[in-house]
Amino acid sequence: MAVVLGMLIPFLKYQLIIAQAIEWDKLEIKT
């Protein structure tokens, strides 16, 4: 279980970074 969490946490952080990047791209396009 600890191994799964060790793999999952960085993946979730990566997903958040991608989501933020997409949001920033949307803002850039709007302006």
OpenMM code with the backbone's topology and positions (N, CA, C; nanometers):
from openmm import Vec3, app, unit

residues = "MET ALA VAL VAL LEU GLY MET LEU ILE PRO PHE LEU LYS TYR GLN LEU ILE ILE ALA GLN ALA ILE GLU TRP ASP LYS LEU GLU ILE LYS THR".split()
positions = [
    Vec3(0.0836, -0.1212, 0.0000),
    Vec3(0.0000, 0.0000, 0.0000),
    Vec3(0.0871, 0.1262, 0.0000),
    Vec3(0.1932, 0.1235, 0.0779),
    Vec3(0.2818, 0.2399, 0.0838),
    Vec3(0.3455, 0.2660, -0.0523),
    Vec3(0.3753, 0.1578, -0.1240),
    Vec3(0.4360, 0.1726, -0.2569),
    Vec3(0.3371, 0.2395, -0.3516),
    Vec3(0.2105, 0.2001, -0.3428),
    Vec3(0.1070, 0.2590, -0.4282),
    Vec3(0.0940, 0.4081, -0.3996),
    Vec3(0.0909, 0.4451, -0.2733),
    Vec3(0.0808, 0.5867, -0.2363),
    Vec3(0.2041, 0.6628, -0.2846),
    Vec3(0.3199, 0.5994, -0.2724),
    Vec3(0.4443, 0.6623, -0.3164),
    Vec3(0.4416, 0.6936, -0.4647),
    Vec3(0.3731, 0.6090, -0.5416),
    Vec3(0.3617, 0.6317, -0.6856),
    Vec3(0.2479, 0.7269, -0.7177),
    Vec3(0.1411, 0.7204, -0.6382),
    Vec3(0.0198, 0.7967, -0.6666),
    Vec3(0.0352, 0.9451, -0.6337),
    Vec3(0.0986, 0.9768, -0.5217),
    Vec3(0.1110, 1.1165, -0.4783),
    Vec3(0.1839, 1.2022, -0.5823),
    Vec3(0.3007, 1.1603, -0.6323),
    Vec3(0.3669, 1.2408, -0.7361),
    Vec3(0.2805, 1.2534, -0.8615),
    Vec3(0.2069, 1.1475, -0.8951),
    Vec3(0.1193, 1.1508, -1.0119),
    Vec3(0.0094, 1.2547, -0.9937),
    Vec3(-0.0489, 1.2593, -0.8738),
    Vec3(-0.1550, 1.3566, -0.8471),
    Vec3(-0.0997, 1.4984, -0.8521),
    Vec3(0.0203, 1.5177, -0.7977),
    Vec3(0.0837, 1.6498, -0.8027),
    Vec3(0.1069, 1.6898, -0.9476),
    Vec3(0.1497, 1.5937, -1.0293),
    Vec3(0.1745, 1.6196, -1.1710),
    Vec3(0.0457, 1.6589, -1.2413),
    Vec3(-0.0640, 1.5904, -1.2052),
    Vec3(-0.1944, 1.6210, -1.2632),
    Vec3(-0.2370, 1.7630, -1.2279),
    Vec3(-0.2106, 1.8033, -1.1024),
    Vec3(-0.2468, 1.9382, -1.0590),
    Vec3(-0.1676, 2.0420, -1.1370),
    Vec3(-0.0384, 2.0149, -1.1596),
    Vec3(0.0462, 2.1082, -1.2342),
    Vec3(-0.0062, 2.1223, -1.3770),
    Vec3(-0.0446, 2.0097, -1.4377),
    Vec3(-0.0987, 2.0128, -1.5747),
    Vec3(-0.2295, 2.0912, -1.5769),
    Vec3(-0.3157, 2.0667, -1.4790),
    Vec3(-0.4446, 2.1355, -1.4733),
    Vec3(-0.4235, 2.2862, -1.4604),
    Vec3(-0.3278, 2.3278, -1.3771),
    Vec3(-0.2989, 2.4703, -1.3604),
    Vec3(-0.2456, 2.5294, -1.4898),
    Vec3(-0.1590, 2.4529, -1.5581),
    Vec3(-0.1024, 2.5009, -1.6847),
    Vec3(-0.2131, 2.5211, -1.7877),
    Vec3(-0.3093, 2.4289, -1.7912),
    Vec3(-0.4213, 2.4405, -1.8851),
    Vec3(-0.5052, 2.5638, -1.8503),
    Vec3(-0.5292, 2.5856, -1.7226),
    Vec3(-0.6069, 2.7017, -1.6803),
    Vec3(-0.5363, 2.8305, -1.7200),
    Vec3(-0.4032, 2.8345, -1.7027),
    Vec3(-0.3261, 2.9533, -1.7394),
    Vec3(-0.3333, 2.9752, -1.8891),
    Vec3(-0.3283, 2.8649, -1.9658),
    Vec3(-0.3389, 2.8767, -2.1119),
    Vec3(-0.4749, 2.9369, -2.1497),
    Vec3(-0.5796, 2.8945, -2.0822),
    Vec3(-0.7134, 2.9468, -2.1100),
    Vec3(-0.7185, 3.0967, -2.0809),
    Vec3(-0.6576, 3.1371, -1.9695),
    Vec3(-0.6558, 3.2788, -1.9343),
    Vec3(-0.5774, 3.3584, -2.0379),
    Vec3(-0.4664, 3.3031, -2.0830),
    Vec3(-0.3839, 3.3706, -2.1837),
    Vec3(-0.4621, 3.3886, -2.3133),
    Vec3(-0.5396, 3.2880, -2.3494),
    Vec3(-0.6173, 3.2941, -2.4727),
    Vec3(-0.7295, 3.3990, -2.4603),
    Vec3(-0.7917, 3.4049, -2.3430),
    Vec3(-0.9021, 3.4996, -2.3228),
    Vec3(-0.8543, 3.6435, -2.3381),
    Vec3(-0.7412, 3.6763, -2.2823),
    Vec3(-0.6939, 3.8145, -2.2810),
    Vec3(-0.6339, 3.8543, -2.4143),
] * unit.nanometer
topology = app.Topology()
chain = topology.addChain("A")
for resn in residues:
    res = topology.addResidue(resn, chain)
    for name in ("N", "CA", "C"):
        topology.addAtom(name, app.Element.getBySymbol(name[0]), res)
